[in-house]
Amino acid sequence: MALGIPYILIAEDERGQAEVLKYNLEEDGFRVGVAPDGRQALDMIAEALPDLLILDWMLPEMSGINIMKNLRAGTDTKLLPVIMLTARGEEDDRVRGFEVGVDDYVVKPYLPSELIARVHAVLRRARPELAEEKLEYGGIMLDLTRMRVSRDGDAIELASTEFRLLRALLSRPGRVFSRNRLIDLAWSTTTFLEDRTVDVAIKRLRQALNEGGKADMIRTVRSEGYSIE
């Protein structure tokens, strides 16, 4: 990413939910910290200001509402983007959350993919410079803002699925992504997809990247998946 990797802090006392969310955010390319209670969340924010806070309403030591009041009163934190997580979905609760200054409000249970989409949307609104993302590796440049791809300066035309596959692979060069993980990252559907679907899309991506006799950078790991190296 051209301007560094955004840092997301999760303030969530339910360990399982925090771990799942942390895993999915890291898979999407973010740096992630976790605070299990309100006091620790404030301490971590004071130590390293995040680019965005994901805040549970009901936290030990200090509630999410009181944390918001504290943050909005601070000089350095008054503009910190915040997404509030809560099981309280009533309209009055939503209004109260927005009144104390949250940027978005997500009701439990939620899909991690939905929350990550909200994270990107809030970051684009609050910190537009963070949306100017580029992934570069081995001569391949992927511009996430303009949806353009090039290799060694030559433009490459990709369909949306191949674009998302390339984004996943470039997010962690050298890492082997399983077919199931690539399905999660590149296909916006809950419909069952066979491994063969991934293989076909990877073949199309290879053909586009290797046009003109360029070396193949996508490695197939038998029975495991794919990586870019």
Backbone hydrogen bonds, N-H to C=O, Kabsch-Sander energy under -0.5 kcal/mol:
donor,donor_aa,acceptor,acceptor_aa,energy
4,G,1,M,-1.4
8,I,6,P,-0.5
8,I,31,R,-3.1
9,L,52,L,-2.3
10,I,33,G,-2.8
11,A,9,L,-0.6
11,A,54,I,-3.3
12,E,10,I,-0.8
12,E,35,A,-1.6
15,R,13,D,-1.0
18,A,14,E,-2.4
19,E,15,R,-2.6
20,V,16,G,-2.2
21,L,17,Q,-2.4
22,K,18,A,-2.6
23,Y,19,E,-2.5
24,N,20,V,-2.2
25,L,21,L,-2.5
26,E,22,K,-2.5
27,E,23,Y,-2.3
28,D,24,N,-1.2
29,G,26,E,-1.5
30,F,25,L,-2.2
31,R,6,P,-2.4
33,G,8,I,-2.3
35,A,10,I,-3.1
38,G,60,P,-2.6
41,A,37,D,-1.9
42,L,38,G,-2.0
43,D,39,R,-2.2
44,M,40,Q,-2.7
45,I,41,A,-2.2
46,A,42,L,-2.2
47,E,43,D,-1.7
48,A,44,M,-2.5
51,D,7,Y,-2.8
52,L,7,Y,-1.2
53,L,81,P,-2.6
54,I,9,L,-3.1
55,L,53,L,-0.6
55,L,83,I,-3.0
56,D,11,A,-2.5
57,W,85,L,-2.5
59,L,57,W,-0.9
62,M,60,P,-2.0
64,G,57,W,-3.4
67,I,63,S,-2.2
68,M,64,G,-2.4
69,K,65,I,-2.0
70,N,66,N,-2.1
71,L,67,I,-2.9
72,R,68,M,-2.8
73,A,69,K,-0.9
74,G,70,N,-0.6
74,G,71,L,-1.3
78,K,74,G,-1.2
80,L,77,T,-1.5
83,I,53,L,-2.7
84,M,82,V,-0.5
84,M,104,D,-2.4
85,L,55,L,-3.2
86,T,106,V,-1.9
89,G,87,A,-1.0
94,R,90,E,-2.0
95,V,91,E,-2.6
96,R,92,D,-2.2
97,G,93,D,-2.4
98,F,94,R,-2.4
99,E,95,V,-2.3
100,V,96,R,-1.5
101,G,98,F,-1.0
102,V,97,G,-1.8
103,D,82,V,-2.6
104,D,82,V,-1.3
106,V,84,M,-3.1
108,K,86,T,-3.0
114,E,111,L,-0.6
115,L,111,L,-2.1
116,I,112,P,-2.6
117,A,113,S,-1.8
118,R,114,E,-1.9
119,V,115,L,-2.5
120,H,116,I,-2.3
121,A,117,A,-2.2
122,V,118,R,-2.8
123,L,119,V,-2.5
124,R,120,H,-2.3
125,R,121,A,-1.9
126,A,122,V,-3.1
127,R,123,L,-2.8
130,L,127,R,-2.2
131,A,127,R,-0.6
131,A,128,P,-1.0
132,E,129,E,-0.8
133,E,131,A,-2.3
135,L,142,L,-2.5
137,Y,140,I,-2.3
140,I,137,Y,-2.4
141,M,150,S,-2.9
142,L,135,L,-3.1
143,D,141,M,-0.5
143,D,148,R,-3.0
144,L,133,E,-1.8
144,L,142,L,-0.8
145,T,133,E,-0.9
147,M,143,D,-1.1
148,R,143,D,-1.4
149,V,156,I,-0.6
150,S,141,M,-2.2
151,R,154,D,-2.3
152,D,139,G,-2.7
154,D,151,R,-2.1
156,I,149,V,-2.9
158,L,156,I,-0.6
163,F,159,A,-2.3
164,R,160,S,-2.2
165,L,161,T,-2.3
166,L,162,E,-2.6
167,R,163,F,-2.3
168,A,164,R,-2.2
169,L,165,L,-2.4
170,L,166,L,-2.8
171,S,167,R,-1.4
172,R,168,A,-0.6
172,R,169,L,-0.8
174,G,228,I,-2.1
175,R,172,R,-2.1
177,F,175,R,-0.6
177,F,226,Y,-3.4
178,S,176,V,-0.5
179,R,224,E,-0.6
182,L,178,S,-2.2
183,I,179,R,-2.2
184,D,180,N,-1.9
185,L,181,R,-1.9
186,A,182,L,-2.4
187,W,183,I,-1.9
188,S,186,A,-0.5
189,T,187,W,-1.7
197,T,194,E,-1.4
198,V,194,E,-0.8
198,V,195,D,-0.7
199,D,195,D,-2.0
200,V,196,R,-2.4
201,A,197,T,-1.9
202,I,198,V,-2.8
203,K,199,D,-2.0
204,R,200,V,-1.9
205,L,201,A,-2.4
206,R,202,I,-2.9
207,Q,203,K,-2.3
208,A,204,R,-2.0
209,L,205,L,-2.5
210,N,206,R,-2.6
211,E,208,A,-0.7
213,G,210,N,-1.3
214,K,210,N,-1.0
217,M,215,A,-0.5
219,R,217,M,-0.6
219,R,227,S,-3.0
221,V,219,R,-0.5
221,V,225,G,-3.0
222,R,220,T,-0.7
224,E,221,V,-2.5
225,G,221,V,-2.1
226,Y,177,F,-2.2
227,S,219,R,-1.9
229,E,217,M,-3.0
